[in-house]
Amino acid sequence: MSREQRAAIDRMLRRGPQSSGPQLVENMRENFASMMARFAIPPTLIEETTLGGRSALRLEPQEQTRAGTILYFHGGSFALGTPQTALGLTASLVTKTGMRALSLDYRLAPEHPFPAGIEDCLAAYRELLEDGIQANSIAFAGDSAGGGLAVTTTIAAKVAGLPVPGAIVAFSPGLDHTRTGASMETKAGIDPFFTRAGMQYTGDMYLAGQDPNEELLAPAVYADLTGFPPLLLQVGTNELLLDDSVRLAERARDADVDVILDITANVPHVFQSFIGQLDEADQALDRAALFLTQHLATT
């Protein structure tokens, strides 16, 4: 247990730039990109590509490649971020699994509100299937909003009559735009990164006036997870979004889905990003890599 490391990261996050009110989304995107650029990126082979009509990054391990494809969805509250901002996490999964990854530049709110991002993620998955890649050799993975997209894209695939992927890994996923999880209140002030008001601001961009009471906007509350693939949810106890994962795990259990709810104490949102700085980050990524290698088809 790296108590000193966790305390240092909490202090660092609390010293971050504080806004006295809502910011322009362009400024938020610049600040987010600057913050994420500080994280380490394990050595991988990276090239630009396209997938499902959107730009993407393809990451390959420098050593021998193992069978399997990770389709990665970056975080950023559905309004911020790019594949570049998630390179640390994506490259970590690639190096630890030996699998290739494709990280998608899906459309963002407010320019493109719900369901544009889900449509892009589904189009990317459909192209992989049309290219002859077997569904059971593909994993959806993502952090924060991207973790939510890993879940909602699977729901959309089911509705579209497509086979579901072989596995899902979600780091601190956002799974409830109704914001009704108990941790939204119990972790207020404990979460060093998010506030309810801040989440409401970006959430309103994504909703664009739409009712959040449906499974693609609140899967932790409404989703039918029958037929879902094995699911790994990793989250920290210091998160407003803690109960998003807790409630989705309960829904998965009730639907007879293989699910691992992996909770780490006293760590912040998407703590896995702190590779090399937080022992629990490297350990959590090791567990995620093991989960993927155990559940994806290798032939």
Sequence and secondary structure as in RCSB ss.txt:
>XXXX:A:sequence
MSREQRAAIDRMLRRGPQSSGPQLVENMRENFASMMARFAIPPTLIEETTLGGRSALRLEPQEQTRAGTILYFHG
GSFALGTPQTALGLTASLVTKTGMRALSLDYRLAPEHPFPAGIEDCLAAYRELLEDGIQANSIAFAGDSAGGGLA
VTTTIAAKVAGLPVPGAIVAFSPGLDHTRTGASMETKAGIDPFFTRAGMQYTGDMYLAGQDPNEELLAPAVYADL
TGFPPLLLQVGTNELLLDDSVRLAERARDADVDVILDITANVPHVFQSFIGQLDEADQALDRAALFLTQHLATT
>XXXX:A:secstr
  HHHHHHHHHHHHTS   SS   HHHHHHHHHHHHTTS     EEEEEEETTEEEEEEE SS   S EEEEE  
STTTS  GGGGHHHHHHHHHHH  EEEEE    TTTS TTHHHHHHHHHHHHHHHTT  GGGEEEEEETHHHHHH
HHHHHHHHHTT    SEEEEES    TT   THHHHTTTT SS  HHHHHHHHHHHHTT    STTT HHHH   
TT   EEEEEETT TTHHHHHHHHHHHHHTT  EEEEEETT  TTGGG TTT HHHHHHHHHHHHHHHHHS   
